[in-house]
């Protein structure tokens, strides 16, 4: 069973990614930040709505997207050594661990 707190966490994380993608575009004129932050954030928001509806697919989609984001931010940090990228990598990693822990509880 999907907890509402997990759905809310994914929703907030998705909205945060959308906001940070816009901020990256506004500050550095980075279109890739806008597209990736907006696109992946929107997909996470959509997956949170699926989770609110009780669909397990939403949780698995959120888990996959978070895994991709964690890997991407980790690779970007190793290339640039920027603080914001490190913060995003840690945030995504924390969200990944949280989702893994929540999904592991379903198996019991």
N, C-alpha and C positions, 0 to 999 in steps of 0.2 A: 504494500500500500504506500502510495506517495504522500509524504507529509506536506502540509501547506507551507511550512517553514522552508522546505527545500524549494518549492515553487517560487516563493517570495524571494529567496536568495538568488535564484537564477534570473528572475525578473530584474532585480536591482543590479545584478552584474551585467546583464545585457544593456540596460539603460546607461550604466556607467561607461561601457564600451562605446556606445553611441556618442555620449557626451565627450569622451576623450578623443574619439576620432574627429569630431568637429573641432575640438580644441587644437589638435595636431594640425588640422588644415588651417585654422585661423592663425596660429602662431608661426608655423613653418611653411605654409602654403603647400603642404604635402597632400596631394590628391589620393595617394595610396592609403594614408591614415583615414581620410574621409570615407573612402570606399570600403576599406576593410573593417574599420570601426563601426561604420553604419551598417554594413551588410551582415557581418558576424553578430553584431549586437542585436540587429533585427531578428536574425535567426534564433538567437538565444531568447529573445522576448517571445517569439512564436513558440519555442519549445516550452517556455514556462506556462504559456496558455494551455498547451497540450497537457502539461503536468497538472494544472488546476482542474482540467477536465477528467483527470484520472487515467490518461493514456501513458503507459510505460514507455512508448516510443519517444515521447518528449524528453524523458529522463536520459534515455540512451543517446538521443541527439545532442542534448546539452553536455553529456559526458564526452562525446566525440569532439564537439566544437571546442570545449575547454581543453582537451588534450592537444588539439591542433594549435590553439592559442598559446598554451604553455610552451610547446616546442618552438613555435615561431618566436615568442618573446625571448626564450632562452638563447636561440641562435642569434637573434638580433643583438642581445646583450653581449654575447661573446665577440661579436664583430665591432660593436661601437663603444662598449663600456660606459653607456650613459645611464644616469640615475633613474630616469623615468622608465626606461626599458627594464631595468632591474626590478623596480617596484611592480611593474605590470607582470613580469615573470613570476614574482613571488605571489602576487594576488591571484594569478591564474593557477599557479601550483596549489595554493591553498583551497581554491574553489574545486580543483580537480580532486584533491584528497577528501574534501567534504562530500562531493558527489559520490565518490567511490565508497565512502563509509555509509552513506545513506542507501545506496543500491545493495551493498552487502547485507544490510539488515533485512531486505526483502526475501532473501534466500532462506531465512530461518523459519 
